[in-house]
Amino acid sequence: PAEKVARELLGMFLLHDSDEGRTVGKIVETEAYLGQNDPACHSAGGPTKRNKSMFGPGGRVYVYRIYGIHWCFNITADEDVIPAAVLIRALEPVAGISLMQERRKKDQLPELCSGPAKLTVAVGITGQHDGLSLFSGPIRVYGGPPKGDDEIVSTTRVGISRAADWKLRFYLKDNQYISRK
């Protein structure tokens, strides 16, 4: 389920091999979207051209635009019949930092990936990556040490009006790279 995956992804590493080079960031903030029974989830209204990547196996990339400008990166996170996903909200830069700085036109490390739109620019993720498998494509997630409940903060999701009180946002406690407290 997406809620479990959102917690398990914390501390893992997101790697993207692009034509420009490799970038790696530690996942420090996530949000779970639970599928068609979650009014804030893109799949709540059924399949569309925009959300078709959610209606497939877990472990796929789901990328969409917000405000017609910014890309957001998600990982599909349930069985084929449950179109759920985890939004990656923030990364702690680990490798390819100069490339991230060049793409974001920022030098301060905490500013590079501290939000969904910021991290897609820094890591070089766009709509062309939508639907790719995390198991065989240029974008992969690999393990870091598991995090205990005492290391994870759970709070409400950011910037939504439906199911706004659901505590499905997770971040690493005391991490300076999250988007907001």
C-alpha positions in Angstrom: 0.0 0.0 0.0 1.1 3.6 -0.8 1.2 4.7 2.9 3.7 1.9 3.7 5.7 2.5 0.6 5.9 6.3 1.4 7.5 5.5 4.8 9.8 2.8 3.4 11.1 5.1 0.7 12.5 7.5 3.3 16.3 7.2 3.4 16.4 5.3 0.1 18.2 6.9 -2.9 16.8 8.2 -6.1 19.2 7.9 -9.0 18.8 9.3 -12.5 21.2 8.6 -15.4 20.6 11.3 -18.0 22.6 12.3 -21.1 24.1 15.1 -18.9 25.2 12.8 -16.2 24.2 11.0 -13.0 22.4 12.6 -10.1 21.6 10.9 -6.8 19.5 12.2 -3.9 18.4 10.6 -0.6 14.6 10.6 -0.3 13.7 12.7 2.8 10.1 13.6 2.2 7.1 11.8 0.7 3.3 11.9 0.4 1.0 8.9 -0.1 -2.0 9.0 -2.4 -4.1 5.9 -1.8 -6.0 5.4 -5.0 -9.6 5.8 -6.0 -10.9 6.0 -2.4 -8.6 9.0 -1.7 -10.3 12.2 -2.9 -7.0 14.0 -3.3 -5.5 11.2 -5.5 -5.4 11.8 -9.3 -7.0 8.4 -9.9 -10.1 9.2 -7.7 -12.1 10.0 -10.9 -10.9 7.0 -12.9 -8.3 6.7 -15.6 -7.4 9.6 -17.9 -4.7 10.4 -20.3 -2.8 12.3 -17.5 -3.0 9.6 -14.9 -2.8 6.4 -17.0 0.6 5.4 -15.5 -1.1 5.0 -12.1 -3.3 2.2 -13.5 -0.6 -0.4 -13.8 2.0 -2.3 -11.7 3.8 -0.7 -8.7 7.3 0.5 -9.3 6.6 2.7 -12.2 7.2 6.4 -12.7 4.2 8.7 -12.7 5.1 12.3 -13.7 2.6 15.1 -14.2 2.5 18.8 -14.5 1.1 21.2 -11.9 0.0 24.7 -12.8 0.9 23.9 -16.4 4.6 24.6 -15.5 6.2 22.2 -13.0 6.8 18.5 -13.2 6.1 16.3 -10.1 7.6 12.8 -9.7 5.7 9.9 -8.2 6.2 6.2 -7.8 3.2 3.9 -8.4 2.8 2.0 -5.2 0.3 -0.8 -5.1 -1.2 -3.7 -7.1 -2.4 -3.3 -10.7 -6.0 -2.9 -9.4 -5.2 -0.1 -7.0 -4.0 3.1 -8.7 -2.0 4.6 -5.8 1.2 6.5 -5.8 3.8 8.2 -3.7 4.9 11.8 -4.4 8.5 12.4 -3.8 8.5 15.8 -2.1 12.2 16.4 -1.3 15.7 14.9 -1.7 19.0 15.4 0.1 21.6 15.9 -2.7 24.2 13.1 -2.7 25.9 12.9 -6.1 25.9 15.0 -9.3 25.5 18.0 -7.1 27.2 20.4 -9.6 24.8 19.3 -12.3 21.9 19.9 -9.9 23.2 23.3 -9.1 23.6 24.1 -12.8 20.0 23.0 -13.6 18.5 24.9 -10.7 20.8 27.9 -10.9 21.2 27.6 -7.1 24.3 26.9 -5.0 22.8 26.3 -1.6 22.4 22.6 -1.1 19.1 22.8 0.9 17.5 24.8 -1.9 18.3 22.3 -4.7 15.6 19.6 -4.1 13.4 21.0 -1.2 10.1 20.6 -3.0 8.5 18.5 -5.8 9.1 20.9 -8.6 12.6 21.8 -7.5 13.7 18.2 -7.3 12.5 17.3 -10.8 14.5 20.3 -12.3 17.6 19.4 -10.3 17.4 15.7 -11.1 16.3 16.2 -14.7 12.9 14.4 -14.6 10.2 15.4 -17.1 7.1 14.1 -18.7 9.1 11.9 -21.0 9.9 9.7 -18.0 6.2 9.0 -17.2 5.4 5.3 -17.3 9.0 4.0 -17.1 9.9 1.1 -14.9 12.1 1.8 -11.9 13.6 -1.6 -12.3 15.1 -1.2 -15.8 15.1 2.4 -16.8 17.3 5.5 -16.3 15.6 6.3 -13.0 16.0 3.9 -10.2 15.5 3.7 -6.4 17.8 1.7 -4.2 18.1 0.9 -0.6 19.4 2.9 2.3 19.2 1.8 5.9 15.5 1.3 7.1 14.2 4.1 9.2 12.5 3.5 12.6 9.2 5.2 13.6 11.2 7.5 15.9 13.0 8.9 12.8 9.9 9.7 10.8 7.4 12.6 11.2 3.9 12.1 9.9 1.7 15.1 9.1 -0.9 16.3 6.7 -0.3 16.6 3.0 0.7 20.0 1.4 -1.3 22.1 -1.0 -4.5 20.0 -1.3 -8.1 20.8 -0.4 -9.6 17.3 -0.4 -8.8 14.9 2.4 -6.5 17.7 3.7 -6.6 16.3 7.3 -5.2 12.9 6.3 -1.7 12.4 7.8 -0.1 10.9 4.7 3.0 13.2 4.4 6.2 11.7 5.9 9.6 13.2 6.4 12.9 12.4 8.1 13.0 14.1 11.5 15.4 17.0 11.8 16.4 16.9 8.1 17.3 20.3 6.7 16.4 19.3 3.1 12.6 18.9 3.5 10.3 21.3 1.8 8.7 22.6 5.0 8.1 21.6 8.6 
